[in-house]
Amino acid sequence: MDDVILHATPGNPLPENYTAGYFTGHRNKKLRYAVFRCQQSVAKGTIVLLHGRNECIEKYYETIINLTTMGFWVATFDMRGQGGSDRLIKNPDAGHVHRFRDYEQDVSLFMEQIVLPDTRLPFYMVAHSTGALIALSMAPNLSNRIERMALCSPFIQLSGQSMPSPAVFTIAATLSLIGLGRMRLGKDQRERNFIGNPLTSDELRFARNLTLMQKMPELFVGSPTARWVYETMKAASRVTKQEHLTHIHVPTLLLAPVLDPITPYGAQEELSRNFRAAQLIPVTGARHELLHERDIFRSQALAAIEAFFSPEE
């Protein structure tokens, strides 16, 4: 059964020793998940891995192998509206969400239904971009569930657009409030070229992820809807406020690519100044997708995660 749930492509082998299936998310959405076990007989714990927008389990095989080699189990799932999980509107190509808190409800249900009964304590969290925004948003309620978390390029501010961020928010909010929230905003960039891309400077990993998209287009979506933009930008504004950050007590590692053109480094640096539980590690030269970057950048992030999550002697 598992071999039809998860897929491998050339250059992107399926990690060993896993179980996969579906669980019921918020409002009865069917969400695809997988748990990957390490080879060690006694695991260091389990890492809950949260993806970014328009990502899926398959895109993280290499990182999952790295984390299980460290001695952790990895539990992950495809967010609603993307990957192998249920779509939310009739157009399967649109990246959509009704409410940002739907994402948080899904994470909580994943923890209750899969992580808590079926994996190994203690629990940690690694999250990228939109996944990191979800983690930040629900972090005040994670103190008794997650020991530590590492956030890569948290999506706390939108940059690199053809118009200023406040204008994008105003347009997205207006469309959402007048009933046009399912309208797509921006270009479909699934087939972007390597040269000038904002995601990674690693040509081989870029090509691997592009091949994944071409071989299994049903796992991916195009440009986001106005509702998605409105909900995520609203959440980003909320989680960066001091009153929210003060209530986060989970020790947090902020892994910030200095050349990130999507979530500017300056915004991540500002976040760390107001976030007492956080430690900022700049990764000079890296772009947005830190875990898909060149080894010189990626190895820094993985080493920092391993050191941060390793139990004290």
C-alpha positions, -999 to 999 in steps of 0.1 A, spaced: 0 0 0 28 24 10 45 23 -24 15 40 -41 13 67 -15 49 80 -18 68 83 -50 104 82 -61 120 99 -91 155 96 -106 180 112 -83 154 114 -55 151 79 -39 125 71 -13 140 69 22 138 34 38 120 23 69 87 43 67 50 41 70 26 63 51 -11 69 48 -38 95 53 -53 111 84 -83 133 88 -75 170 92 -97 199 101 -132 199 86 -126 163 74 -99 170 49 -79 140 39 -42 147 44 -13 126 33 14 118 59 45 97 64 67 87 93 103 78 87 123 58 113 160 60 120 183 29 119 194 34 156 175 12 181 171 41 205 160 73 187 169 108 199 132 117 194 109 127 165 111 158 143 78 171 130 86 185 96 64 213 82 67 222 45 64 255 27 38 266 2 35 243 -28 58 216 -14 53 179 -6 68 150 12 88 139 -19 107 172 -20 122 165 14 135 130 9 172 141 11 166 162 42 146 133 58 176 110 52 199 135 68 177 138 99 171 101 103 209 95 99 213 119 129 192 94 149 158 111 148 125 98 135 107 123 111 69 127 109 56 149 81 25 156 61 13 175 30 -6 207 40 -42 210 29 -46 222 -7 -12 208 -19 9 177 -23 -11 145 -20 -37 161 3 -72 172 -5 -77 204 -26 -100 230 -12 -116 245 -43 -126 232 -77 -95 245 -94 -68 220 -83 -40 243 -96 -48 272 -72 -30 275 -39 -58 282 -15 -67 282 22 -100 293 38 -85 303 72 -49 304 83 -59 287 115 -70 257 94 -33 249 90 -28 251 127 -57 228 134 -42 203 110 -9 203 128 -26 197 161 -46 168 147 -15 153 132 2 155 166 -28 139 183 -36 112 157 -1 102 143 28 117 162 18 112 198 7 75 195 30 63 168 64 80 172 92 85 197 96 112 224 108 139 227 93 159 199 110 186 179 99 207 149 117 218 117 97 241 95 103 261 63 87 293 50 49 290 53 54 260 76 76 282 98 49 308 99 24 281 110 48 270 137 53 306 149 16 312 150 8 282 171 41 283 192 25 298 223 5 266 226 34 242 218 53 245 251 40 212 264 43 194 231 75 205 214 110 206 231 126 229 205 120 241 170 141 252 140 125 277 116 141 281 81 132 313 62 100 319 81 74 337 59 69 368 80 72 394 52 67 392 14 93 407 -8 104 405 -45 70 414 -59 61 438 -87 43 461 -62 50 470 -25 38 445 1 12 468 16 -4 472 -18 -5 434 -23 -22 430 10 -48 456 3 -57 440 -31 -58 405 -15 -79 417 14 -103 436 -8 -108 406 -32 -114 383 -2 -139 406 15 -160 411 -17 -162 373 -24 -134 370 -49 -110 352 -26 -105 323 -50 -91 346 -77 -54 338 -83 -28 365 -78 6 366 -95 22 344 -121 24 306 -121 61 300 -115 63 263 -114 84 262 -146 109 290 -136 144 290 -150 174 283 -128 191 315 -137 178 343 -115 156 320 -94 151 331 -58 150 296 -43 185 281 -45 219 285 -60 223 247 -63 216 238 -99 214 200 -93 189 203 -65 169 229 -85 168 204 -114 158 175 -91 128 195 -77 118 206 -112 119 170 -124 96 161 -95 72 188 -105 72 176 -141 69 139 -133 41 144 -107 23 177 -115 -7 165 -95 13 171 -63 19 208 -70 -1 240 -74 3 273 -92 -1 308 -80 -19 315 -47 -54 328 -44 -62 362 -30 -76 345 1 -43 326 7 -23 358 3 -46 377 27 -47 350 53 -9 344 54 0 381 53 -24 388 81 -9 359 101 26 372 94 17 406 108 2 391 139 31 367 148 58 394 145 41 416 172 58 417 206 27 406 224 26 374 204 64 367 207 64 372 244 41 342 249 65 318 230 86 298 254 97 270 231 135 275 225 137 284 188 165 285 162 160 310 134 179 299 103 180 330 81 194 330 45 211 364 40 203 365 3 166 354 6 147 375 -19 113 362 -8 114 368 30 141 395 34 169 389 59 162 422 76 127 411 86 141 379 101 168 398 120 141 422 133 121 392 144 150 378 164 155 411 183 119 409 196 118 371 202 134 362 235 132 325 230 149 326 196 185 324 185 193 338 150 219 321 127 225 340 95 236 319 65 255 342 43 251 336 6 220 313 8 187 319 -8 151 311 3 151 273 2 179 267 27 174 229 29 177 227 -9 208 249 -12 244 241 -20 262 220 5 283 249 18 251 266 30 229 235 36 255 218 58 256 248 81 218 246 86 218 208 93 248 211 117 230 239 136 198 218 138 216 187 150 235 207 177 204 225 188 183 193 191 209 170 206 202 163 242 227 177 267 253 153 280 
